[in-house]
Amino acid sequence: MRRPRALRRGRLGERLATFALLAVGLVLTVFPLCWLVSTAFKHPVDAFAIPPTWIFEPTLDNFAKLLSGPFLATYWNSVILTVTSTSTSLVLGIPAGFALSRLEFRARRPVAGYLLVVRMAPPVVFIIPLFAAYLATGLVDSFLGLTLSYLTFTLPFVAWLMSGYFADLQNEIWDAAHVDGCSNFGALRHVALPIALPGIATVTILVAIMSFEQYFFPLILGGATTTPATVSVISFIGVENLSWSQMAAAGVLLVAPVFVLSVVGQRGLIRGLTAGAVRG
């Protein structure tokens, strides 16, 4: 009898320790978000109060001032860059993923390895040659240049994940398509794309998140006319003044779409990474 009781006590202690660690991690994760949201609805006096005030009269003046200033134009820049980079990545990445998973060619493994290395490499590796090339071609401070810089990471990401989705499809489907007279492009168009629509939707969400939250590339390669909202937030930090309330409001507008898309696409992210790891 002593042994089962000791075993149950040990399991209970492990569960309590697990719950305690999860609770601490949840608090550390949620607290900055709660502070950001609460500060966005505070008056400047309450935002600078020490110690912080948690009971206050909420206001929407921070959002009104934010949207009536130059931040709105930078937010639209972020939307434009997200749409162009995401759509281009899908148009080029989906056929690339199909080729990597279903076509046999000599450079198949080297290309797959190259895509994985590019996906894992830090952005600083590419910024110097990109900046030199952009200066020579006049692509600095242009939507085309920023879109191409985003594709440095979004395109390999799409190709790698889509190759995993296409590789999961049964071989009998492709055999039936070829028997019916479909070419490789026909099999992709009429067979692969309809079946892989859930995977394509998930990849679209993930690439949109990656593009919307870009900071390093537009900071170096952007300019006055193409600055996205992620970079323009720095303008709230001045030499003589610091607008915490408006900066928090800008943070809420930046976090909200990313949060929603992350919740929608989290299951697909796990499935896509698992598929790519198994089949790659």
PyMOL commands that set and color helices and strands:
alter all, ss='L'
color gray80, all
select helices_A, chain A and resi 2-40+44-47+61-67+71-102+108-120+124-137+143-167+171-179+184-195+197-212+216-221+229-236+244-279
alter helices_A, ss='H'
color red, helices_A
deselect
rebuild
show_as cartoon
